[in-house]
Amino acid sequence: MASEPDPDRLRALEDRLAKLRGKPKPERSQTAKGFSQGEVAWRMVIELATGIVFGVGIGYGLDVLIGTLPLFLAIFSLVGFAAGVRTMLGTAREVQAREMQDKTPPKGGQDQGG
């Protein structure tokens, strides 16, 4: 006697029940190119963090070379943050454009005046 149920049998049972009920199997929420919303969110977070890290790195490196420690660090931290936000917004626009493209029906032979 097994104490745990067989996952394959449970999956098959769920499929049969869904078919009998007439409801389609629930699907994962997908966005651009089949990525889930969580994956897109992580991409945006990584883009923002990368911009900040590069800005801080460049600013600190210049400050060490020139000898003006807080000046370039502060300036390039802000520049890195702005670059990260800009990249993140570009990703958001790309995802939104792909979703709008997927939702619009194709224009095939409908009332094309001429």
PASEBA-1860 file (N, C-alpha, C; in nm, 3 decimals):
! residues 114
1> MASEPDPD> 0.084/-0.119/0.000/0.000/0.000/0.000/0.088/0.125/0.000 ~ 0.068/0.206/-0.097/0.144/0.330/-0.106/0.072/0.439/-0.028 ~ 0.150/0.519/0.042/0.089/0.626/0.120/0.068/0.753/0.037 ~ 0.143/0.764/-0.074/0.130/0.882/-0.158/0.061/0.844/-0.290 ~ -0.027/0.931/-0.341/-0.094/0.899/-0.468/0.001/0.914/-0.586 ~ -0.029/0.842/-0.692/0.051/0.847/-0.814/0.018/0.977/-0.889 ~ 0.119/1.063/-0.914/0.091/1.192/-0.981/0.037/1.175/-1.123 ~ 0.081/1.072/-1.195/0.030/1.051/-1.331/-0.118/1.015/-1.330
9> RLRALEDR> -0.157/0.933/-1.237/-0.298/0.895/-1.228/-0.383/1.016/-1.188 ~ -0.330/1.098/-1.095/-0.405/1.217/-1.055/-0.422/1.314/-1.171 ~ -0.317/1.331/-1.251/-0.323/1.421/-1.365/-0.425/1.370/-1.468 ~ -0.425/1.237/-1.489/-0.521/1.179/-1.583/-0.664/1.197/-1.532 ~ -0.682/1.183/-1.401/-0.815/1.202/-1.343/-0.860/1.347/-1.357 ~ -0.770/1.442/-1.334/-0.804/1.583/-1.350/-0.843/1.614/-1.495 ~ -0.771/1.556/-1.590/-0.804/1.577/-1.732/-0.942/1.521/-1.766 ~ -0.972/1.401/-1.716/-1.104/1.341/-1.743/-1.216/1.424/-1.680
17> LAKLRGKP> -1.194/1.470/-1.556/-1.295/1.552/-1.489/-1.318/1.684/-1.564 ~ -1.209/1.746/-1.608/-1.222/1.871/-1.682/-1.296/1.849/-1.813 ~ -1.271/1.737/-1.879/-1.339/1.707/-2.004/-1.489/1.684/-1.981 ~ -1.522/1.615/-1.872/-1.662/1.589/-1.842/-1.737/1.717/-1.802 ~ -1.668/1.804/-1.732/-1.731/1.930/-1.692/-1.740/2.028/-1.808 ~ -1.661/2.007/-1.909/-1.664/2.095/-2.026/-1.581/2.221/-2.006 ~ -1.501/2.223/-1.905/-1.417/2.340/-1.880/-1.277/2.312/-1.932 ~ -1.217/2.411/-1.999/-1.079/2.391/-2.044/-0.984/2.392/-1.925
25> KPERSQTA> -0.874/2.327/-1.944/-0.771/2.321/-1.840/-0.715/2.462/-1.817 ~ -0.704/2.508/-1.692/-0.651/2.643/-1.668/-0.506/2.652/-1.712 ~ -0.476/2.761/-1.782/-0.341/2.780/-1.833/-0.270/2.887/-1.754 ~ -0.139/2.883/-1.760/-0.056/2.983/-1.695/-0.072/3.116/-1.766 ~ -0.069/3.224/-1.690/-0.079/3.356/-1.751/0.049/3.384/-1.828 ~ 0.036/3.410/-1.958/0.152/3.428/-2.045/0.152/3.570/-2.101 ~ 0.271/3.622/-2.124/0.284/3.752/-2.190/0.378/3.735/-2.310 ~ 0.459/3.833/-2.337/0.541/3.836/-2.458/0.623/3.709/-2.477
33> KGFSQGEV> 0.616/3.653/-2.596/0.691/3.535/-2.638/0.673/3.417/-2.543 ~ 0.559/3.405/-2.479/0.533/3.292/-2.393/0.595/3.301/-2.255 ~ 0.649/3.415/-2.217/0.706/3.430/-2.084/0.594/3.457/-1.985 ~ 0.607/3.404/-1.865/0.507/3.432/-1.763/0.529/3.573/-1.709 ~ 0.431/3.624/-1.640/0.442/3.760/-1.585/0.553/3.768/-1.482 ~ 0.575/3.662/-1.409/0.683/3.660/-1.310/0.820/3.670/-1.376 ~ 0.836/3.601/-1.490/0.963/3.607/-1.560/0.989/3.746/-1.617 ~ 0.885/3.811/-1.666/0.900/3.947/-1.717/0.934/4.043/-1.602
41> AWRMVIEL> 0.870/4.022/-1.486/0.899/4.108/-1.371/1.044/4.092/-1.326 ~ 1.092/3.968/-1.320/1.232/3.948/-1.283/1.326/4.010/-1.383 ~ 1.292/4.003/-1.511/1.375/4.065/-1.614/1.386/4.215/-1.589 ~ 1.273/4.277/-1.555/1.274/4.421/-1.531/1.355/4.457/-1.406 ~ 1.344/4.377/-1.302/1.421/4.402/-1.179/1.570/4.390/-1.207 ~ 1.606/4.287/-1.284/1.747/4.267/-1.316/1.801/4.381/-1.402 ~ 1.719/4.432/-1.494/1.763/4.545/-1.577/1.787/4.668/-1.492 ~ 1.699/4.694/-1.397/1.716/4.810/-1.309/1.839/4.794/-1.222
49> ATGIVFGV> 1.855/4.677/-1.161/1.969/4.655/-1.072/2.101/4.660/-1.149 ~ 2.102/4.607/-1.271/2.224/4.610/-1.351/2.263/4.753/-1.385 ~ 2.167/4.837/-1.420/2.197/4.977/-1.448/2.257/5.047/-1.326 ~ 2.202/5.022/-1.210/2.252/5.084/-1.088/2.393/5.034/-1.056 ~ 2.415/4.902/-1.068/2.547/4.845/-1.037/2.653/4.899/-1.132 ~ 2.621/4.905/-1.261/2.719/4.960/-1.356/2.746/5.107/-1.327 ~ 2.644/5.184/-1.295/2.664/5.325/-1.263/2.752/5.344/-1.141 ~ 2.725/5.267/-1.037/2.805/5.277/-0.915/2.949/5.234/-0.943
57> GIGYGLDV> 2.965/5.126/-1.021/3.100/5.079/-1.053/3.180/5.180/-1.131 ~ 3.120/5.240/-1.231/3.191/5.340/-1.312/3.221/5.463/-1.227 ~ 3.125/5.508/-1.149/3.147/5.625/-1.065/3.255/5.603/-0.961 ~ 3.254/5.487/-0.897/3.356/5.458/-0.797/3.493/5.447/-0.862 ~ 3.497/5.382/-0.979/3.625/5.369/-1.049/3.683/5.505/-1.087 ~ 3.601/5.594/-1.137/3.650/5.728/-1.172/3.694/5.805/-1.048 ~ 3.618/5.790/-0.939/3.656/5.860/-0.816/3.789/5.811/-0.762 ~ 3.816/5.683/-0.770/3.943/5.629/-0.722/4.057/5.679/-0.811
65> LIGTLPLF> 4.034/5.681/-0.942/4.139/5.727/-1.033/4.169/5.876/-1.018 ~ 4.063/5.955/-1.003/4.080/6.100/-0.999/4.104/6.149/-0.857 ~ 4.047/6.081/-0.758/4.066/6.121/-0.619/3.954/6.207/-0.565 ~ 3.838/6.202/-0.626/3.723/6.282/-0.580/3.611/6.186/-0.540 ~ 3.632/6.114/-0.428/3.549/5.998/-0.397/3.398/6.017/-0.405 ~ 3.332/6.112/-0.344/3.186/6.105/-0.352/3.126/6.165/-0.479 ~ 3.202/6.244/-0.554/3.145/6.319/-0.666/3.094/6.229/-0.778 ~ 3.183/6.156/-0.843/3.142/6.075/-0.957/3.058/5.955/-0.914
73> LAIFSLVG> 3.077/5.908/-0.792/2.996/5.798/-0.741/2.849/5.839/-0.736 ~ 2.822/5.959/-0.686/2.685/6.008/-0.677/2.627/6.034/-0.816 ~ 2.706/6.096/-0.902/2.657/6.130/-1.037/2.626/6.004/-1.116 ~ 2.719/5.909/-1.120/2.698/5.790/-1.200/2.598/5.693/-1.138 ~ 2.577/5.702/-1.007/2.470/5.622/-0.945/2.335/5.668/-0.999 ~ 2.317/5.798/-1.008/2.192/5.851/-1.063/2.178/5.821/-1.212 ~ 2.289/5.831/-1.286/2.286/5.800/-1.429/2.254/5.651/-1.449 ~ 2.312/5.564/-1.369/2.284/5.421/-1.378/2.139/5.391/-1.344
81> FAAGVRTM> 2.084/5.459/-1.244/1.943/5.441/-1.209/1.854/5.485/-1.325 ~ 1.886/5.599/-1.385/1.806/5.649/-1.498/1.815/5.552/-1.617 ~ 1.934/5.498/-1.643/1.950/5.403/-1.753/1.871/5.275/-1.725 ~ 1.872/5.229/-1.600/1.796/5.110/-1.564/1.647/5.131/-1.580 ~ 1.598/5.247/-1.538/1.455/5.277/-1.552/1.417/5.287/-1.699 ~ 1.504/5.349/-1.779/1.474/5.361/-1.922/1.468/5.224/-1.989 ~ 1.560/5.137/-1.956/1.560/5.002/-2.012/1.437/4.924/-1.966 ~ 1.401/4.941/-1.839/1.285/4.874/-1.784/1.157/4.921/-1.852
89> LGTAREVQ> 1.144/5.049/-1.878/1.027/5.102/-1.947/1.021/5.053/-2.092 ~ 1.137/5.037/-2.155/1.141/4.982/-2.289/1.089/4.839/-2.292 ~ 1.124/4.761/-2.190/1.073/4.624/-2.180/0.922/4.626/-2.160 ~ 0.873/4.717/-2.077/0.729/4.725/-2.053/0.655/4.761/-2.182 ~ 0.710/4.853/-2.260/0.648/4.889/-2.388/0.647/4.769/-2.484 ~ 0.758/4.695/-2.486/0.767/4.578/-2.574/0.663/4.472/-2.536 ~ 0.648/4.446/-2.408/0.549/4.348/-2.361/0.408/4.395/-2.395 ~ 0.382/4.522/-2.373/0.248/4.576/-2.402/0.218/4.570/-2.552
97> AREMQDKT> 0.316/4.601/-2.635/0.294/4.596/-2.780/0.267/4.454/-2.826 ~ 0.337/4.358/-2.771/0.314/4.218/-2.810/0.177/4.170/-2.765 ~ 0.133/4.212/-2.646/0.001/4.173/-2.599/-0.108/4.235/-2.686 ~ -0.091/4.361/-2.724/-0.190/4.426/-2.811/-0.191/4.360/-2.948 ~ -0.075/4.320/-2.998/-0.066/4.254/-3.128/-0.136/4.118/-3.122 ~ -0.123/4.047/-3.010/-0.189/3.917/-2.997/-0.339/3.929/-2.984 ~ -0.389/4.040/-2.928/-0.532/4.058/-2.905/-0.607/4.107/-3.027 ~ -0.539/4.178/-3.117/-0.608/4.233/-3.234/-0.628/4.122/-3.337
105> PPKGGQDQ> -0.750/4.114/-3.394/-0.775/4.010/-3.496/-0.707/4.049/-3.627 ~ -0.665/3.949/-3.705/-0.601/3.980/-3.833/-0.701/4.041/-3.930 ~ -0.652/4.135/-4.014/-0.738/4.200/-4.113/-0.731/4.121/-4.243 ~ -0.824/4.031/-4.259/-0.823/3.948/-4.378/-0.951/3.963/-4.459 ~ -0.950/4.048/-4.558/-1.061/4.063/-4.650/-1.185/4.127/-4.592 ~ -1.174/4.204/-4.489/-1.291/4.269/-4.429/-1.302/4.412/-4.477 ~ -1.404/4.443/-4.550/-1.441/4.578/-4.588/-1.321/4.666/-4.623 ~ -1.246/4.624/-4.721/-1.134/4.704/-4.766/-1.178/4.786/-4.886
113> GG> -1.212/4.909/-4.859/-1.263/4.997/-4.965/-1.156/5.031/-5.066 ~ -1.201/5.062/-5.190/-1.096/5.093/-5.284/-1.143/5.142/-5.410
END
